[in-house]
Amino acid sequence: MIRGWICLVIAIFLIRTRNVEQLKPFLRKRKGKCKQVCSLDEVEQAFVKIEQAKCLFLSRTACLEESLALFLYATSKGKAVDWSIGVRLAPFASHAWIEGDGHRVDGEAEAYKKILMI
């Protein structure tokens, strides 16, 4: 859970101090160093760790921070995952999620058109 908490702190810091364009090179480099693809089971286990770490925060975390924390968690273990951001229309909304081994971890992501994947 400590690794999950650290990844969540870093994700919140990055989201609040950088925009997505500034994050892309850092995240691509980090993902490029990974030797293996993260299986769906491993992603789901990491998701649980991030969910547990959220309980230690007094502030709200949304899908952007949580999915970035999950990306950081997986890549810190040398496992590559895809970080995706998408949008939908009518009503407009945006969403961020993680895909492990080609499968979306968040079932809610199906309603969104992917506009960025790292």
HELIX and SHEET records of a PDB file:
HELIX    1   1 ILE A    2  THR A   17  1                                  16    
HELIX    2   2 VAL A   20  GLY A   32  1                                  13    
HELIX    3   3 LEU A   40  LYS A   54  1                                  15    
HELIX    4   4 CYS A   63  SER A   76  1                                  14    
HELIX    5   5 GLY A  107  ALA A  111  5                                   5    
SHEET    1   A 2 GLN A  36  VAL A  37  0                                        
SHEET    2   A 2 LYS A  79  ALA A  80  1                                        
SHEET    1   B 4 HIS A 103  ARG A 104  0                                        
SHEET    2   B 4 ALA A  93  GLY A 100 -1                                        
SHEET    3   B 4 ASP A  82  ARG A  88 -1                                        
SHEET    4   B 4 LYS A 113  MET A 117 -1                                        
END                                                                             
